[in-house]
Amino acid sequence: MKIIITGGAGFVGSHLAIEFKKNRRDYEVIAFDNLKRRGSELNIPRLKAYGVEFIHGDIRNKEDFDALSHCDVMIECSAEPSVMAGVDSSPGYVLNTNLCGTMNCLEYVRKCKADVIFLSTSRVYPTKIINSLKYQETPTRFELSDEQNIAGVSLQGLTEDFPLHGARTLYGTTKLASELLIEEYSDMYGIRAVINRCGVISGSWQMGKVDQGVIVLWVARHVFGQPLQYFGYGGTGKQVRDVLHVQDLYRLIEHQIDTIDAHNGEIYNVGGGREQSISLCELTSLCQKYTGNTIEIRGVDADRAGDIRLYISDHSKITKKTGWKPEISVERTIEEIATWIQNNKEQLRPILS
């Protein structure tokens, strides 16, 4: 088995590559990455230590695929993942990477007659519809109401049947457009493909920023004693997301590759679910617990473009089909991240502080 992982030096890609080499030693695993994201270069020695081949390349450039030989499976997890992409800058990079890049990946896969596991995002669901959902406010978080006037949502979160009509940020739009391209390629050329709409993914070795990787960002700011802000929705930090540890994602993708025929053509919501959800103010409490530090956090009433009050993945479709469900708690994830940052403080300080 030969696996190509695009975005292979990134947080998710490098973790998947290393886990495949640890668990499937006979697999040939190649990490393909342009190293644009700061901190991704730190993963190259880790990849090589486990026998993962690294190829420097950019999915935006068709010519860079010439350096790749035949593969059996592509795990497509390269992306410009910022929900703020194009808001105060040109949309060129997010469009070229997330949409044109997908086209180049699909052309490569078509020539190889390979399978595709595509990591999409929960951000394909329209922002305004999510923010119109009925909710309740508790002392520490917003909670979805069980009775809604919109299909595909309950107390357990959003299902794959949630409406797709409406604006959703350029990031979400490029990923949804990529999903449509994959479906066309799959039908026209017989490519076996699975689409996983992931929520917040986290764990150690993620280089968190304000607009992507919020769990690591929050822990890092506590470790380094730097201030944060609760943006929007009253500035109280009650916004909620579900959190999926990257190791739980690996377990699912490994299973999907092993049983690809059972998942061919399917789209799944993949996230931590209601059980592994957390608000920003709850996250703050856990960061204080595992770092021992309290920092200044200022409330900002104004909402930011593309922000949503709460999102929870209802992963019941994939759970009913396979028995898979997240095993690593959000608290354990935060403890792991805090330990990782503290153990690598000086190396990570220029990137995370």
Summary of the structure (lengths in Angstrom):
residues: 353
radius of gyration: 19.4
end to end distance: 39.8
largest distance: 55.9
contacts: 1212
relative contact order: 0.14
helix: 43%
strand: 20%
